[in-house]
Amino acid sequence: MTLTVRLKPELEARLTQLCERRRITKSMVVEGLISEYVAREPEVSSYQTAAKLGIVGLGRGPRRALGRNAKALVRGIVDAKHRR
């Protein structure tokens, strides 16, 4: 993948000097930083997302017809969450 990053000239000069001194490429620096950034965010499973939205276990009770009106139920839950 190609990625373009706009840097202030002073920062670019410092990055170039550091990369030359350490004998690494700018791409290696950027890839390392992005990897660290992404690693900080926990991966969330589908179950965790559904539990957070409050739609786990909707197959019981008065809203049993989940298969027939799942879209409306999920939309209602999401809308209610955003109205808070």
Residue frames as qw, qx, qy, qz and C-alpha x, y, z in Angstrom:
[[0.000, 0.889, 0.458, 0.000, 0.00, 0.00, 0.00],
 [0.384, 0.332, -0.024, 0.861, 1.19, 3.49, -0.75],
 [0.308, -0.813, -0.442, 0.220, 0.63, 6.18, 1.86],
 [0.329, 0.561, -0.016, 0.759, 1.35, 9.87, 1.53],
 [0.475, -0.692, -0.396, 0.373, 2.10, 11.87, 4.67],
 [0.232, 0.809, 0.010, 0.540, 2.51, 15.63, 4.70],
 [0.663, -0.474, -0.277, 0.509, 5.13, 16.82, 7.15],
 [0.033, -0.989, 0.075, 0.127, 6.39, 20.25, 8.05],
 [0.627, 0.657, -0.358, 0.214, 9.81, 20.80, 6.44],
 [0.156, -0.665, 0.619, -0.388, 11.58, 20.90, 9.83],
 [0.801, -0.191, 0.489, -0.288, 10.06, 17.58, 10.90],
 [0.906, 0.423, -0.014, -0.011, 10.88, 15.97, 7.57],
 [0.361, 0.733, -0.504, 0.281, 14.51, 17.12, 7.85],
 [0.412, -0.516, 0.647, -0.380, 14.78, 15.68, 11.36],
 [0.915, 0.062, 0.328, -0.225, 13.19, 12.42, 10.25],
 [0.764, 0.598, -0.228, 0.084, 15.56, 12.16, 7.28],
 [0.095, 0.699, -0.621, 0.341, 18.60, 12.75, 9.50],
 [0.634, -0.333, 0.591, -0.371, 17.41, 10.20, 12.05],
 [0.940, 0.260, 0.159, -0.151, 16.71, 7.59, 9.38],
 [0.599, 0.671, -0.400, 0.178, 20.13, 8.10, 7.80],
 [0.156, -0.625, 0.657, -0.390, 21.83, 7.84, 11.19],
 [0.678, -0.166, 0.631, -0.339, 19.98, 4.65, 12.10],
 [0.088, 0.251, -0.840, -0.472, 20.11, 3.26, 8.56],
 [0.287, 0.417, 0.846, -0.171, 16.38, 2.67, 8.32],
 [0.062, 0.360, 0.536, 0.761, 13.81, 3.91, 5.86],
 [0.313, -0.086, 0.179, -0.929, 11.04, 6.41, 6.53],
 [0.711, -0.118, -0.478, -0.503, 8.59, 3.67, 5.62],
 [0.588, -0.090, -0.748, 0.295, 9.99, 1.49, 8.40],
 [0.039, -0.007, -0.471, 0.881, 9.46, 4.29, 10.92],
 [0.512, -0.050, -0.099, -0.852, 5.89, 4.95, 9.77],
 [0.719, -0.087, -0.640, -0.257, 5.00, 1.25, 9.68],
 [0.432, -0.059, -0.735, 0.519, 6.36, 0.77, 13.20],
 [0.136, 0.019, 0.340, -0.931, 4.43, 3.74, 14.56],
 [0.632, -0.055, -0.291, -0.716, 1.20, 2.66, 12.89],
 [0.650, -0.070, -0.756, 0.018, 1.65, -0.89, 14.22],
 [0.216, -0.076, -0.651, 0.724, 2.04, 0.48, 17.77],
 [0.345, 0.004, 0.071, -0.936, -1.00, 2.73, 17.33],
 [0.700, -0.057, -0.491, -0.515, -3.19, -0.10, 16.05],
 [0.542, -0.039, -0.798, 0.260, -1.97, -2.49, 18.78],
 [0.038, -0.040, 0.511, -0.858, -3.23, -0.07, 21.46],
 [0.617, -0.010, -0.062, -0.784, -6.82, -0.52, 20.28],
 [0.431, -0.070, 0.880, -0.188, -8.37, -3.74, 21.57],
 [0.259, -0.049, -0.769, -0.582, -10.07, -5.97, 19.03],
 [0.511, 0.056, 0.459, -0.724, -13.79, -6.24, 19.69],
 [0.142, 0.123, 0.960, 0.206, -15.75, -9.35, 18.83],
 [0.306, -0.335, -0.537, -0.710, -19.20, -9.35, 17.25],
 [0.516, -0.525, -0.671, 0.088, -20.60, -10.63, 20.53],
 [0.354, -0.366, -0.319, 0.799, -19.04, -7.75, 22.50],
 [0.065, -0.062, -0.267, -0.960, -20.46, -5.24, 20.03],
 [0.446, -0.420, -0.642, -0.461, -23.93, -6.82, 20.26],
 [0.512, -0.486, -0.600, 0.377, -23.74, -6.92, 24.07],
 [0.223, -0.202, -0.131, 0.945, -22.74, -3.26, 24.18],
 [0.255, -0.149, -0.383, -0.875, -25.75, -2.38, 22.01],
 [0.459, -0.003, 0.594, -0.661, -28.00, -4.45, 24.26],
 [0.740, 0.249, -0.275, -0.561, -29.14, -6.88, 21.58],
 [0.229, 0.224, -0.944, 0.085, -27.73, -10.08, 23.06],
 [0.069, 0.220, 0.907, -0.351, -30.52, -12.47, 23.96],
 [0.393, 0.188, -0.030, -0.899, -33.25, -10.74, 21.97],
 [0.409, -0.014, -0.822, -0.395, -34.57, -14.14, 20.92],
 [0.248, -0.358, -0.842, 0.318, -36.44, -14.42, 24.25],
 [0.022, 0.457, 0.428, -0.780, -39.40, -12.54, 25.61],
 [0.429, 0.707, 0.384, -0.410, -41.76, -10.19, 23.76],
 [0.324, 0.763, -0.361, -0.427, -39.32, -9.57, 20.91],
 [0.736, -0.144, 0.655, 0.093, -38.93, -13.25, 19.93],
 [0.729, 0.603, 0.311, 0.087, -39.45, -12.73, 16.22],
 [0.334, -0.705, 0.327, 0.534, -35.87, -11.55, 15.87],
 [0.473, 0.023, 0.691, 0.546, -35.41, -13.12, 12.44],
 [0.252, 0.698, 0.611, 0.274, -38.37, -11.28, 10.98],
 [0.006, -0.965, -0.151, -0.214, -37.75, -7.84, 12.44],
 [0.752, -0.301, -0.068, 0.582, -34.07, -7.84, 13.39],
 [0.373, 0.373, 0.150, 0.836, -33.30, -4.76, 11.31],
 [0.277, -0.747, -0.222, -0.562, -36.01, -2.71, 13.00],
 [0.753, -0.617, -0.190, 0.124, -34.98, -3.91, 16.47],
 [0.692, -0.107, 0.004, 0.714, -31.32, -3.06, 15.94],
 [0.169, 0.532, 0.197, 0.806, -32.19, 0.32, 14.42],
 [0.471, -0.775, -0.254, -0.337, -34.41, 1.11, 17.43],
 [0.780, -0.500, -0.115, 0.359, -31.66, 0.19, 19.89],
 [0.562, 0.102, 0.099, 0.815, -29.01, 2.21, 18.05],
 [0.035, -0.663, -0.257, -0.702, -31.34, 5.21, 17.67],
 [0.604, -0.755, -0.233, -0.103, -32.20, 5.08, 21.37],
 [0.756, -0.297, -0.063, 0.580, -28.51, 4.98, 22.27],
 [0.391, 0.249, 0.164, 0.871, -27.77, 8.07, 20.17],
 [0.228, -0.760, -0.344, -0.502, -30.73, 9.99, 21.62],
 [0.662, -0.559, -0.354, 0.352, -29.16, 9.94, 25.10]]
